[in-house]
Structures are given as C-alpha cells and as structure tokens.
Amino acid sequence: MFVIVVYDVDVKRVARVHRFLRTYLHWRQNSVFEGNVTRAQLYEIKRTLQGLVGGDDSVLIYEFPRDNFTLHVIGTDKSPVEEVI
C-alpha cells in the first residue's frame, strides 16, 4: 500500500522522527514522507511513532491503494520520486 505521513512535532523530536521515517519512506518536503510499505511495515511505523511523539505532537498517516491516486505538483518538486507515479 502507498502511505503519506505528515507530522508536526516539537522541535526536540523532529530529528528523531525524520530519521526514523527515512528508514521506510521517501522524504518529500518538510515533515512529509511517502512510499510503499507492507502491512507489517505500516504496523511498525505506527508502533514506533507512538513511542517517539509527545502529548502535543501530531502525526497523520494517509493510506492509499497502490493504483488509486494521482500526484499533482504545483511549483517546485523538492524531492521527486519517479516510481511513485
């Protein structure tokens, strides 16, 4: 499945969250990651993020079927990933 992860976390935790997400997903722009993952990987991402974020932090995970979305970029694509489209 394809996922997009968007996060807004305290500055003290940004680097840890960013570093962790890079192990599974492609960085798109500030606080946004995307990529294809298995169900098991998604479970691991959710489990680990629950341990990394604090009370006022926010993480949104959008799940998409692989063949059921289109990406439209307006402006500069800061981190193009050819296999996404």
Backbone as a printed PyTorch tensor [residue, N CA C, xyz], in Angstrom:
tensor([[[  0.8340,  -1.1710,   0.0000],
         [  0.0000,   0.0000,   0.0000],
         [  0.8790,   1.2350,   0.0000]],

        [[  0.3170,   2.3280,  -0.4580],
         [  1.0360,   3.5960,  -0.5040],
         [  0.5790,   4.4350,   0.6690]],

        [[  1.5320,   5.0600,   1.3830],
         [  1.1810,   5.9030,   2.5310],
         [  1.8500,   7.2620,   2.4100]],

        [[  1.1840,   8.2440,   2.9860],
         [  1.7560,   9.5760,   3.1750],
         [  1.7100,   9.8460,   4.6690]],

        [[  2.8510,  10.2460,   5.2230],
         [  2.9450,  10.5650,   6.6450],
         [  3.2930,  12.0440,   6.7710]],

        [[  2.4690,  12.7580,   7.5130],
         [  2.6520,  14.1870,   7.7550],
         [  2.7410,  14.3720,   9.2640]],

        [[  3.7480,  15.0990,   9.7160],
         [  3.8920,  15.2470,  11.1590],
         [  4.1850,  16.6780,  11.5670]],

        [[  3.7560,  17.0050,  12.7760],
         [  4.0240,  18.2940,  13.4130],
         [  4.3980,  17.9720,  14.8430]],

        [[  5.6990,  17.9060,  15.0950],
         [  6.1730,  17.5190,  16.4200],
         [  7.0760,  18.6000,  16.9920]],

        [[  7.2490,  18.5630,  18.2930],
         [  8.1140,  19.5110,  18.9790],
         [  9.5160,  19.4640,  18.3740]],

        [[ 10.1650,  20.6050,  18.3050],
         [ 11.4850,  20.7180,  17.6940],
         [ 12.4890,  19.7420,  18.3160]],

        [[ 12.3030,  19.3730,  19.5840],
         [ 13.2100,  18.4360,  20.2490],
         [ 13.1010,  17.0270,  19.6720]],

        [[ 11.9900,  16.7140,  19.0000],
         [ 11.7710,  15.3610,  18.4700],
         [ 11.7970,  15.2800,  16.9480]],

        [[ 11.8920,  16.4060,  16.2800],
         [ 11.8320,  16.4170,  14.8170],
         [ 12.9110,  15.5330,  14.1960]],

        [[ 14.1350,  15.6650,  14.6370],
         [ 15.2340,  14.9000,  14.0380],
         [ 15.0370,  13.3960,  14.2190]],

        [[ 14.5840,  12.9790,  15.3880],
         [ 14.3670,  11.5420,  15.6220],
         [ 13.2550,  10.9910,  14.7390]],

        [[ 12.1500,  11.7330,  14.6260],
         [ 11.0300,  11.2890,  13.7870],
         [ 11.4680,  11.2480,  12.3210]],

        [[ 12.1470,  12.2780,  11.8740],
         [ 12.6260,  12.3450,  10.4920],
         [ 13.5640,  11.1710,  10.1910]],

        [[ 14.5270,  10.9410,  11.0510],
         [ 15.4970,   9.8620,  10.8680],
         [ 14.7970,   8.5000,  10.8140]],

        [[ 13.8320,   8.2850,  11.6910],
         [ 13.1080,   7.0220,  11.7050],
         [ 12.3210,   6.8200,  10.4080]],

        [[ 11.5710,   7.8240,   9.9940],
         [ 10.7370,   7.6800,   8.8040],
         [ 11.5640,   7.4270,   7.5440]],

        [[ 12.7900,   7.9510,   7.5000],
         [ 13.6590,   7.7210,   6.3330],
         [ 14.0110,   6.2530,   6.1660]],

        [[ 13.8810,   5.4490,   7.2090],
         [ 14.2010,   4.0260,   7.0790],
         [ 13.1390,   3.2790,   6.2790]],

        [[ 11.9340,   3.8200,   6.1720],
         [ 10.8400,   3.1670,   5.4700],
         [ 10.3130,   3.9390,   4.2670]],

        [[ 10.4150,   5.2630,   4.2960],
         [  9.7150,   6.0990,   3.3220],
         [ 10.6500,   7.0950,   2.6560]],

        [[ 10.1480,   7.7470,   1.5980],
         [ 10.8870,   8.7830,   0.8840],
         [ 10.4860,  10.1510,   1.4350]],

        [[ 11.4810,  10.9870,   1.6980],
         [ 11.2190,  12.3510,   2.1470],
         [ 10.7190,  13.1600,   0.9540]],

        [[  9.6090,  13.8740,   1.1170],
         [  9.0640,  14.7000,   0.0460],
         [  9.3450,  16.1750,   0.2740]],

        [[  9.0420,  16.6630,   1.4610],
         [  9.3480,  18.0370,   1.8420],
         [  9.2290,  18.1070,   3.3550]],

        [[  9.4170,  19.2780,   3.9260],
         [  9.4240,  19.3940,   5.3890],
         [  8.2390,  18.6660,   6.0110]],

        [[  8.5450,  17.7270,   6.8800],
         [  7.5450,  16.9940,   7.6610],
         [  6.5860,  16.1540,   6.8300]],

        [[  6.9820,  15.7720,   5.6120],
         [  6.1410,  14.9410,   4.7610],
         [  6.9820,  13.8040,   4.1650]],

        [[  6.5040,  12.5800,   4.3690],
         [  7.1360,  11.3950,   3.7940],
         [  6.0910,  10.5990,   3.0400]],

        [[  6.5420,   9.7830,   2.0670],
         [  5.6300,   8.9470,   1.3210],
         [  6.3510,   7.7030,   0.8370]],

        [[  5.5720,   6.6720,   0.5070],
         [  6.1710,   5.4860,  -0.0670],
         [  5.2780,   4.2730,   0.0570]],

        [[  5.7320,   3.1970,  -0.5670],
         [  5.0310,   1.9180,  -0.5000],
         [  5.5600,   1.1130,   0.6740]],

        [[  4.6670,   0.5740,   1.4550],
         [  5.0400,  -0.2550,   2.5940],
         [  4.1090,  -1.4680,   2.6600]],

        [[  4.5710,  -2.4880,   3.3540],
         [  3.7230,  -3.6520,   3.6140],
         [  2.8760,  -3.3610,   4.8500]],

        [[  1.8880,  -4.2160,   5.1000],
         [  1.0720,  -4.0760,   6.3260],
         [  1.9630,  -4.1550,   7.5660]],

        [[  2.9210,  -5.0720,   7.5540],
         [  3.8180,  -5.2340,   8.7020],
         [  4.6690,  -3.9770,   8.9190]],

        [[  5.1570,  -3.3940,   7.8330],
         [  5.9450,  -2.1690,   7.9540],
         [  5.0930,  -1.0150,   8.4760]],

        [[  3.8550,  -0.9160,   8.0030],
         [  2.9650,   0.1360,   8.4880],
         [  2.7080,  -0.0330,   9.9830]],

        [[  2.5040,  -1.2540,  10.4280],
         [  2.3120,  -1.5220,  11.8540],
         [  3.5450,  -1.0680,  12.6370]],

        [[  4.7380,  -1.3770,  12.1340],
         [  5.9810,  -0.9870,  12.8090],
         [  6.1240,   0.5350,  12.8300]],

        [[  5.7780,   1.2070,  11.7510],
         [  5.8400,   2.6730,  11.6990],
         [  4.9230,   3.2630,  12.7620]],

        [[  3.6950,   2.7850,  12.8280],
         [  2.7380,   3.3110,  13.8110],
         [  3.2070,   3.0470,  15.2330]],

        [[  3.6690,   1.8360,  15.4860],
         [  4.1170,   1.4540,  16.8330],
         [  5.3060,   2.3170,  17.2810]],

        [[  6.2650,   2.4800,  16.3960],
         [  7.4570,   3.2620,  16.7570],
         [  7.1260,   4.7340,  16.9360]],

        [[  6.2900,   5.2870,  16.0550],
         [  5.9240,   6.6970,  16.1790],
         [  5.1960,   6.9790,  17.4910]],

        [[  4.3810,   6.0280,  17.9480],
         [  3.6970,   6.2150,  19.2290],
         [  4.6920,   6.3900,  20.3660]],

        [[  5.8420,   5.7510,  20.2600],
         [  6.8750,   5.9010,  21.2690],
         [  7.7250,   7.1460,  21.1100]],

        [[  7.7470,   7.7190,  19.9180],
         [  8.5860,   8.8880,  19.6580],
         [  7.8830,  10.2180,  19.9040]],

        [[  6.5840,  10.2730,  19.7200],
         [  5.8860,  11.5590,  19.8080],
         [  5.4050,  11.8390,  21.2220]],

        [[  5.2050,  13.1120,  21.5020],
         [  4.7340,  13.5380,  22.8170],
         [  3.2800,  13.9630,  22.7870]],

        [[  2.8270,  14.5220,  23.8980],
         [  1.4280,  14.8600,  24.0840],
         [  0.8520,  15.8730,  23.1150]],

        [[  1.6010,  16.9080,  22.7490],
         [  1.0920,  17.9360,  21.8460],
         [  1.4760,  17.6910,  20.3940]],

        [[  2.1860,  16.6010,  20.1100],
         [  2.6060,  16.2880,  18.7510],
         [  1.4440,  15.7210,  17.9510]],

        [[  1.5910,  15.7880,  16.6180],
         [  0.5580,  15.2650,  15.7320],
         [  1.2190,  14.5480,  14.5610]],

        [[  0.7350,  13.3390,  14.2730],
         [  1.1920,  12.5760,  13.1100],
         [ -0.0480,  12.0860,  12.3680]],

        [[ -0.1120,  12.3730,  11.0730],
         [ -1.2140,  11.9090,  10.2330],
         [ -0.6570,  10.9040,   9.2370]],

        [[ -1.3280,   9.7560,   9.0990],
         [ -0.9160,   8.7380,   8.1440],
         [ -2.0870,   8.4750,   7.2060]],

        [[ -1.8720,   8.7540,   5.9270],
         [ -2.8870,   8.5120,   4.9040],
         [ -2.5190,   7.2250,   4.1710]],

        [[ -3.4770,   6.3180,   4.0200],
         [ -3.2630,   5.0670,   3.2920],
         [ -4.0220,   5.1240,   1.9710]],

        [[ -3.3640,   4.6580,   0.9000],
         [ -3.9750,   4.6270,  -0.4230],
         [ -3.7260,   3.2700,  -1.0690]],

        [[ -4.7120,   2.7650,  -1.7880],
         [ -4.4250,   1.5990,  -2.6330],
         [ -3.3910,   2.0120,  -3.6750]],

        [[ -2.5170,   1.1430,  -4.0540],
         [ -1.4020,   1.4700,  -4.9520],
         [ -1.8600,   2.1100,  -6.2630]],

        [[ -2.9420,   1.6560,  -6.8510],
         [ -3.3580,   2.1330,  -8.1680],
         [ -4.4910,   3.1510,  -8.1220]],

        [[ -4.6980,   3.7930,  -6.9900],
         [ -5.8890,   4.6210,  -6.8690],
         [ -5.5930,   6.0510,  -6.4290]],

        [[ -4.5140,   6.6510,  -6.9460],
         [ -4.2400,   8.0470,  -6.6230],
         [ -3.4050,   8.6770,  -7.7310]],

        [[ -3.4450,   9.9920,  -7.7880],
         [ -2.6440,  10.7650,  -8.7320],
         [ -1.9770,  11.8900,  -7.9660]],

        [[ -0.7210,  12.1300,  -8.2640],
         [  0.0260,  13.2040,  -7.6230],
         [  0.1140,  14.3840,  -8.5740]],

        [[ -0.2800,  15.5520,  -8.1280],
         [ -0.1520,  16.7890,  -8.8850],
         [  0.7750,  17.7090,  -8.1010]],

        [[  1.8750,  18.1280,  -8.7060],
         [  2.8190,  19.0310,  -8.0530],
         [  2.6680,  20.4060,  -8.6770]],

        [[  2.4580,  21.4030,  -7.8470],
         [  2.3750,  22.7840,  -8.3030],
         [  3.5660,  23.5000,  -7.6910]],

        [[  4.4060,  24.0870,  -8.5100],
         [  5.6250,  24.7000,  -8.0140],
         [  6.7820,  23.7260,  -8.1310]],

        [[  7.7280,  23.8230,  -7.2520],
         [  8.9370,  23.0110,  -7.2940],
         [  8.7410,  21.6920,  -6.5790]],

        [[  9.0560,  20.6010,  -7.2510],
         [  9.0470,  19.2810,  -6.6200],
         [ 10.3870,  19.1170,  -5.9250]],

        [[ 10.4220,  19.2680,  -4.6190],
         [ 11.6690,  19.3010,  -3.8690],
         [ 12.3390,  17.9360,  -3.7330]],

        [[ 11.5890,  16.8740,  -3.9370],
         [ 12.1720,  15.5400,  -3.8000],
         [ 11.4420,  14.5610,  -4.7100]],

        [[ 11.6790,  14.6240,  -6.0140],
         [ 10.9460,  13.7590,  -6.9330],
         [ 11.2770,  12.2910,  -6.7210]],

        [[ 10.2470,  11.4610,  -6.8040],
         [ 10.4120,  10.0150,  -6.6800],
         [  9.7220,   9.4110,  -7.8880]],

        [[ 10.4870,   8.9510,  -8.8560],
         [  9.9240,   8.5020, -10.1220],
         [  8.9940,   7.3010,  -9.9770]],

        [[  9.2950,   6.3500,  -9.0980],
         [  8.4710,   5.1590,  -9.0180],
         [  7.1250,   5.3850,  -8.3510]],

        [[  6.8560,   6.5620,  -7.8060],
         [  5.5910,   6.8370,  -7.1490],
         [  4.4610,   6.9140,  -8.1600]],

        [[  4.7160,   7.5130,  -9.3070],
         [  3.6500,   7.7430, -10.2880],
         [  3.5970,   6.6220, -11.2970]]])
